[in-house]
Amino acid sequence: MEVAEGERTAVRDTRHRHLGHLEFPVLEWEGFLRSLEQREL
């Protein structure tokens, strides 16, 4: 997986790059990372 952080966070599967990427607003991505750190997911 590759992650590009900026105004929006883009995520893509490195094995299937041809399928494109997903974009998330910064606050949603940060919330997702916090949930992982707190083991909420």
ZAKOLKOL-237974 format. One record per residue: residue number from 0; x, z, y of N, C-alpha, C, CB in turn. Coordinates in steps of 0.05 Angstrom, whole numbers, plus 5000, padded with zeros to 4 digits. Atoms other than C-alpha are relative to their C-alpha. Glycine has a CB too. Example, Ala and Ser with C-alpha at 12.3 -4.5 7.8 and 13.67 -1.06 7.14 Angstrom:
% ZAKOLKOL-237974
  num  n_px  n_pz  n_py  ca_px  ca_pz  ca_py  c_px  c_pz  c_py  cb_px  cb_pz  cb_py
    0  5018  5000  4976   5246   5156   4910  5018  5000  5024   4980   5025   5001
    1  4984  4999  4976   5273   5143   4979  4985  5014  5022   5009   4971   5009
END
This chain:
% ZAKOLKOL-237974
  num  n_px  n_pz  n_py  ca_px  ca_pz  ca_py  c_px  c_pz  c_py  cb_px  cb_pz  cb_py
    0  5017  5000  4977   5000   5000   5000  5018  5000  5025   4981   5024   5000
    1  4986  5001  4974   5024   4984   5070  4980  5010  5022   5010   4972   5007
    2  5016  4990  4978   4999   5019   5133  5014  4993  5026   4996   5031   4997
    3  4990  5006  4973   5008   4994   5204  4984  5015  5020   4999   4969   5005
    4  5014  4983  4981   4991   5045   5256  5004  4989  5029   5010   5029   4999
    5  5000  5010  4973   4974   5025   5327  4974  5008  5013   5005   4969   5002
    6  5026  4995  4988   4910   5020   5368  4979  5004  4978   4991   4977   5019
    7  5016  4997  5024   4876   5012   5301  5019  5001  4976   4979   4976   4996
    8  4982  4998  5023   4906   5029   5233  4991  4979  4979   4998   5029   4987
    9  5005  5021  5019   4911   4971   5185  5013  5007  4973   5010   4972   5009
   10  4991  4993  5026   4918   4982   5110  4996  4976  4981   4985   5025   4989
   11  5003  5021  5019   4931   4931   5056  5015  5006  4974   5009   4973   5011
   12  4988  4997  5027   4949   4927   4982  5024  4980  4999   4979   4994   4977
   13  4977  5017  5000   5020   4900   4976  5000  4980  4976   5025   5016   4999
   14  5002  5019  5023   5004   4867   4909  4980  4978  5004   4994   5016   4974
   15  5021  5020  4996   4944   4830   4935  4997  4995  5030   4973   5011   4989
   16  5000  5005  4971   4962   4813   5007  4980  4979  5008   5028   4993   5010
   17  5018  5023  4994   4920   4750   5003  4971  5009  5004   5001   4979   4978
   18  5028  4989  4997   4857   4794   5002  4995  5011  5028   4995   5021   4979
   19  5003  4991  4973   4870   4816   5073  5005  5030  5003   4972   4994   5010
   20  4995  4972  4995   4869   4886   5102  4974  5013  5010   5022   5004   5021
   21  5022  4984  4989   4822   4942   5124  5010  5012  5026   4990   5022   4980
   22  4992  4988  4974   4823   4969   5195  4983  5025  5005   4997   4981   5023
   23  5014  4975  4993   4805   5040   5217  5007  5009  5028   5008   5022   4979
   24  4993  4988  4974   4800   5072   5285  5020  5023  4996   4974   5010   5015
   25  4979  4980  5002   4858   5120   5298  4989  5027  4992   5016   5002   5026
   26  5011  4973  5005   4815   5183   5298  4989  5002  4971   4977   5007   5019
   27  5010  4999  5027   4783   5165   5231  5024  5001  4980   4983   4975   4994
   28  4977  5000  5018   4851   5151   5199  5014  5028  5001   5021   4978   5009
   29  4988  4974  4998   4879   5217   5226  4983  5021  4985   5003   5008   5029
   30  5018  4982  5014   4818   5253   5198  5003  4997  4970   4971   4995   5007
   31  4996  5005  5029   4829   5220   5130  5026  5013  4991   5001   4970   4995
   32  4974  4988  5008   4902   5242   5129  4998  5031  5000   5022   4992   5020
   33  5004  4971  5000   4882   5314   5148  4985  5009  4975   4985   5009   5025
   34  5015  4993  5024   4832   5315   5091  5018  4999  4975   4977   4980   4996
   35  4981  5001  5022   4887   5294   5043  5019  5024  5000   5016   4974   5000
   36  4982  4977  4998   4934   5348   5069  4986  5026  4992   5011   5002   5028
   37  5015  4976  5006   4880   5400   5061  4986  4999  4972   4978   5005   5021
   38  5011  5005  5027   4861   5372   4992  4970  5001  5000   5011   5021   4981
   39  5029  5001  4998   4789   5361   5014  4989  4976  4985   4991   5000   5029
   40  5009  5024  5014   4786   5294   4979  5008  5000  4971   5010   4974   5013
END
